[in-house]
Amino acid sequence: MAPSLTASSGSENAAARPPFSPQILNGLSLKELHLAGVAQSSTKVVTPIKLRLCKGKKEVLQGIAAGVDLFDSAYIYHLTLGGFALTFPLDGIVEKQPDAHLIDNASDMTKINLRAIVFRKDTSPILEGCNCYTCLNHTKAYINHLLNVHEMLAQILLEIHNTYHYLGFFQSIREAIKVGKFQQFHQKFVEERRNHLTLPTSALSS
């Protein structure tokens, strides 16, 4: 059973006292814990000058909205091991909807599965317009081949792209915060994700 917010308040208050700095929010990768609620509860008792480090969760926008400053996550590593490549738009806006067969077999609108057979002859880069080494020099078909023959180069090329894209995501977040538009930035991602979750049924039934 997940620990309650009330039960964890004692350790949070203890961590807020000197000389403990920064405060680390750990264990948030557990499915039964709700990131937003735990992070908000924790950050309320931490003095503003302390850095708040969140470990183990990929939902960074929720964490930032709750006041988390730093993230330490194996998200990119696990994506890469699974053969996935990040493709979500960094501004939160999707210009066009993908084909139904991609939704069904190889994409969840944030990433694509490059092991999927649909990419076997795809000579386009992982993400059009991406300036990472992988996208500038290699195709989905090549990476699909590397994955299917278990070549280590597949993980290297995927990690280059995923790291580049994820760092670009954080850069977009920093820019939004700098101009005071993080809330709008966050909302765009939430709305697009909500739309995508309802897309497969309508697309595949058309």
Number of C-alpha atoms within 10 A of each C-alpha: 5 9 10 10 16 8 9 13 15 10 10 20 13 12 18 19 13 9 7 11 16 16 20 19 19 14 13 18 16 12 10 10 16 12 23 19 13 19 23 18 17 25 20 14 15 20 13 10 8 15 17 24 18 25 17 16 20 18 12 19 20 18 23 21 15 19 19 22 14 16 18 13 15 12 15 21 14 12 19 22 14 15 21 23 26 24 20 20 15 17 14 18 14 15 7 6 11 13 12 18 13 17 19 13 13 19 21 18 21 13 17 23 21 27 20 17 15 16 22 17 13 15 12 15 18 26 21 10 9 16 13 17 12 22 20 15 10 15 19 23 21 19 26 23 18 18 21 16 10 11 12 10 12 21 21 14 20 27 23 17 25 24 18 17 23 17 12 14 17 14 13 17 20 14 14 17 14 10 8 11 13 19 12 11 20 18 13 15 19 15 12 14 19 11 12 17 11 10 17 17 13 9 15 12 7 6
